[in-house]
Structure formats: structure tokens, C-alpha cells
Amino acid sequence: MDLRTTYMGIELKNPIIIGASNLVLDLSMAKKLEDAGAAAIVYKSLFEEQLNLEAAELEDELHEFDNLQAEMTSLFPKIEHSGPKAHLLALKKLKETVSIPVFASLNCTYDVSWVDYAKYLEETGVDGLELNFYSTISDVEKSPATIEEERIEILKKIKAAVKIPVSVKLSPFYTNMMNVVYRMDKNGADGFVLFNRLFQPDIDVKEEKLRVPYNLSHKGDNRLALRFAGLLAGNLKGSICSNTGIIDGEDLITMLLAGADSVQIVSTVYKNGVVQVTRMLEELSAWMKSKGYNRIDDFKGKLSKKNVDDPHAYRRAQYVDYLMKAKEYLKKYPVN
């Protein structure tokens, strides 16, 4: 059974990518994931807050002995040239440890930071770069159009600065998601990760404090990713990678049928262990055999908007259908 697929122009042995998380900080765990069948790994995101913290720590080191000998500060690099050393070294070590493709992930705030650190990450030898564009916009005066243009400009600058393929990881909260993806595709995005799993605050009512729980995804959380994979399949130059709520082999198959080229998984590995990667691949292979498919391309996108009998199923028609048949659903699932 041929499970190979292509993501960002890179051939993968199968569609399962380990998404950005703490899972692969332990090199032995990364190796176990590779042995279990993972086709690629996205290393934990490098955040600008992390960069700023390291720069602040170096600033303290630079001036610690100012009162002893001023020339001592020349032994250290300038702040603007200080990199996230630990992250870059760990990423390089991971790349040396596994034989499958490794992708870096980056989340910054300012244009200069995006471009500079994209270059640093490329120098580690990674196979590709994932731009994690999620951030909470606190400026009420900033228009959606401005936010989108800023993202596209960052993408263009990074594409001009690095030679490795670049994907964008998006949240679903853009005013017109389809338009944003199309424009990024035209400006060189090699892949799209849909969608970002967002960590949102909660409130502890007993302690009356904010808390940020570690929210793992669940089966059924993938419907939005499924919908947009189906809408976008066959309309982009870049690859589609579905993310969030992909728990088992069935979820993997549905994403491929909708038109995704690959999927990213994290929560299911935390819940079920490394062996879940193997299980999902076995389920995929068994299903393909039962259907008479020999390759992923034999069925990928078979149920995308372009290929289904009723393309409106991905849009409003399905919603209207549910409303019109509300009584039937209530009979089937009565409310007590």
C-alpha cells in the first residue's frame, strides 16, 4: 500500500505529521514517533516573547561587570545579534537525530523579528518553516484589512529571505478566510495548516482567578478544518494540512477525502501514546484495501467541493437542510 503524499513540495512517507508541541523536546520521544510511523515533525514554536526574554537576560550579563572593566562587554555579541540559542541548538539536534523531515515553527510580532529569526531557523538545517500567525489583536482601531495585509507582507518578506518552503498556520477568525488563503497562496505560501488550536483563558470561580487550562482537542473538533479542506482542495498551489481534532484513522481518512494532503496530530498522542500513530496508519491501510485503493491520490479530494454531486453541501444548503428537518432530528434525539 502506497501511503506517500506531498506537503510543501516535500515527499512524505505518509500523511501524518506531528504538530508543534512539547512532545518532541525529548529526542528519545521524537525517535519513538518516527519509529511509530510519523512522516514529519514540526518543532515547538519559537515565540517572540522567548526572544525578548533571552535578550533581556543577555542585557543583564553585558552590564554585570560594567563597574570593573568596560572592555569586558565587547566579549559579548550585541543584543540585536543574540539569538534564541537553546531553541536553535535543540532544533539542530533534532534534525540530526531523526531521518524524517523536520519543520520549524515561528510566532513573532514585528516584521524585523519574523525575517531575522526565519533566517536563523533555516540555518539549523530544517526542511521547512511554519509561520504561526495567531495573535490576539488588542487594537480596536486596526481594521481586518490592515491585519491581513500585515500577514501577507510578512509572508512575502520571509519568502524572499529564505530558500526553504514556508507554510502558514492560521486561525479561523479572519473576516473572509477563503480570500486570505487565496491571497497568501498567490504570494508564495507553500502550505496551509488549518486551523490553529487556540489556548483560551478560563475562570476558576472558587479562587476567582483566571487560568489557562491545557485544552486537548477531541473527536468532532475537526469539522471546521474538514469544511475548509473541502472548499479549498483543487484551488491552491500550496498544500493543505488539516489540524485539530484528528484523533483516529477515521478522522485521517475524512480529511484526505475532503482534499487535505496531510494532517497534524498532537492531542491524540498525548491521550493514547505514541502507538496511536501506528494505529492510525494501520486503519488507513485497512480502509484503502477494503475500498480497492492503492495510493493516497486514488481518493484524495474525492469528496471535495469540486467533486461532490452537491457542492453546496459545504456551504449554506446543509445548514438550511438541518433547519428544515429539525422535527425529524428532535424525534431521533429527544430532549428530556
N, C-alpha and C positions, 0 to 999 in steps of 0.2 A: 504494500500500500504506500503510495507516494503522498506524504503529508507536507511536502515543501510548499512554501509560499514566498512572496517577495514583499519586503517592507522598506520603504525609503530607498528603493533600488538595491537593497541587500537581500540576498537569498537566505532564508531561514529554513532550518530542517523541519519545522512545523510552525503552526500559528501562535503558540503560547509564549508570551514574553512576561517575565517577572517585572512588575511595575515598581516605580520608585518607592522605597520604604527602608526600614531598618533591617529588613531580612538579610540583606547581603553584606552588612557591615562585618559580619563574621565570615572570613574567607572559606572556612570549612563548610558553612551553610551554603555559600554560593556554589561550591563544588558539588554538594549534595543535590542542589536544584538542577545543576547541569546534568548530573548523572541520572536524575529522575526524568529528564527529557526536556527541560526548559530550553527554548530555542535562542533566547537572548535575555539580557538583564539590563534594566535601567537602574543606574546607581542613585542613591538617595540625593534629593535636590540640594544644590548649593544655594543658600539664601543670602540676600544682601545683608541681612541682619548679622549673619555669621561673619561676613567680610568686615563689617563695621566693628564688630567686637574684637576681631583679631587685630585690626588696625589700631584700635584704642589701646589694646594690651601692648602692642609694639611701641606706641607713643610713650607709654609709661617707661618701657625699657630704655628708650632713647634718652630720656631725661633723668633717669635714676641717678646717674653719676655726674650730672652737669657741674655740680659744685666741686668735683675733684679734678676733672680734666676735660675741657670742652672738645678736644680732638677725638675723644672716645666715641662720640656719636657718629663719626664718619665711618666707623666699622660696620654700621647697620645700614640697610637699604632705606631709601626714603619711603614714607608712608604710602605714596601712590604706587610704589613698586612692590609693596608687600602683598603676597598672595595668601589664599586660604591653604596654607602649606599642608596641614594634616589631611584635609579633604582631597587635595590633588595627589598626594602621595598614596593615600589609600585607594584612590581610583586607579592609579597606575598599577598598583599591586594587584588589584582585582583583575585588571586586563591581562596581567602576566599569569594569573592563576587559572583562568578558565579559557577554553578554546572557542566558546560561542561569542557572538557579537556582544559588546558592552556599549551602552549609550549613557552619556552624561545627562544630567538634568539641571537646569538653571532657572532661578527666580530672582529677578532684580527689580529695582525701582527706577534707576536713572539710565539714560541712554549709554553713557560712557561705561558704566558698570557692566551692562549687558555685553557690549562689544569686547571690552578688555578681558572679562572672565570667560567669554566664549572662546577666545584665543587660548587662554591658559588651559581650559578643559581639553581643547583639541590637541594640545601639546602632550597630553598624557597618553595619547595613542588610541583613544576611544573611536568606535566605529561611526558614531553619530551623536547628535546633540538634540535634546528635547527642551524646548522653551516652555516653562511653566508660567503661563500668563496670568494666573489668578492673583488678584489683589483686591482688597476692599477699598472702593473709591469713596473717600470721605468728603471730597469737594463737591458740594451741591451745585456749583456753578458750571462744572465741567459737563459738556454735552456728550451724549453717546457717540456722536460722530468724531469728536475730538479724541475720545478714548480709543476708538477703533483705529483712527489714523496713527496714533502713537504706537499702537501694537504693530501695525503694518510697517511703519518706519523702522522700528527696532528689528523686525524680521529682515527687512531689506539690507540694513547695515550689517547684520550678522552674516547673512548670506554672502555679502561682499567681502567679509573679513575672514571667513573660514572656508575650507575645502571639503569638509565632511558634510554629509546630508543633515538637514535640520528639520525637525518636526515641531509642531506647536500643540501644546496641551491646553485645551480651552474649557471654560465653564459654560454652562448652557444659558447664561444670563445676558447674552447680547440682544439688542433690540431686534435685529434680523440675522439670526445665526447663519442662514444659508448664504447671505450676502457677504458676511465676514469671511466665511470659509472660502468662497469663490475668489474674493479679492486676495486673500493670503495665498491661495493656490496660484493665482496669476503672478504673484510676486515671489514665487520660488519655494514655497513651503513644500518639503518632500514628503510630509506625512502629517496626519491629524489624529490626535488622541482625544477621543470623545467618550466620556467627559471627565473632568477633574472631580475627584471625590473630595468634597469640601468639609473642613472641620469647623463646625459652628458651635458657639457657646451655648451653655445650658445654665439653669439657675438651681442651686441647692436651696430648697425652700426652708429646710431646717436650720441651716447655717446662714441663710440669707447672703450667699456669696455666688459669684459667677464661677463656673467651672467649664472646662473644655474636655468632654469625655472623648475617649478614643473610639470613634464610631466605625465599626467594621460594616461592610456592605452585606446585604442579604439577597437571597434569590428573589427576583422580581424587581430589584432596584435598577435593572438594566434596560427598562422599556424605552427610556429616552434615547439611550445610546443605540438601541435597536432601530428606533424610528429614523434617526438621522443617518445611520449607516445605509438604510434602505433608500432614503431620499437622495443621498449623495453618490451612491455607488454608480460608477459608469460616467460620472460627470466631472471627475477631477483627474489631474495629472498625478497628484500626490496620493499616497496610500492612506487607507482608513484603518485605524486601530481602535477597537471598542474597549471601553474601560468602565468599571463599576458594576457590581452585582453579577459578575460572571463566576459562578460557583462550581458548576459541574460540566460534564461533557455535553449535556443537552444545551446549556447556555452557550457554549462554544459553537456548537453546530448552528444554532439560531442566528448568531452573529455572522457566521460565514454565509449562510443562506441569504441574509439581508444584504450582504455585499462587503462586509469587513474583510480586510486582508489578514488581520491578526487581532489578537486580544491581549490585554494586560490583566494579570491577576495578582492579588495581594491577600485580600481578606480570607479567601478560601484556603490559602496555605497556612495562615495563622490559625484558622479553625481546625483544619483537617490534616495538617502536616505536609511535609514535602511529597509524600506518596500521592497526594491529590493530583499533582502534575501528571504522573504516570497513569492514574485512573482516568483522567480526562482524555488523554491521548488514546487509551485503550477503548474508551467509549466512542470516540470519534472514528477510530479504525473499524470497530464493530458495526457502527451505523453505516459507514461507507460501504462496507462489504455487503450488508443487508440490502442496500439500495443499488448495488452494482456500480458504484463509483470507484474509479482507480486513482484519481487525482483530486486535489482541492479545487482546481479550476473547472472540474466537471460539474460542480454545483454552486460554486461561489457566486453570489448575486442572483441566484435563480429566483429568489423572492424579493428582489429589489423593486423599487417603484417602476423602473424601466421594463421589468419582465413580468410582473403580475398581471392577471387579467383585469383587475380593477385597481388602477394606480391611485385612485382616490382613497383607498384603504389607509394610506399613510397620512392622509390629510383629514379634512372635516367630515367626510362621509361616514367614517367609522364612528365618530363621536355622535353624529345625528342618529345613526342606526341604534346605538345604545339607548339614546333618549326615547326613541320611538318604541323600543321594545322593553321599556322599563318595567311594565307589569309582568312580563314573562320572567325577567330576572328576579323580581321580588317573589314570584311563586317558587322559583327554583331555590332562592336563598332568602327565606322569610326572616323578617325582623321580629325578634321576640320581645 
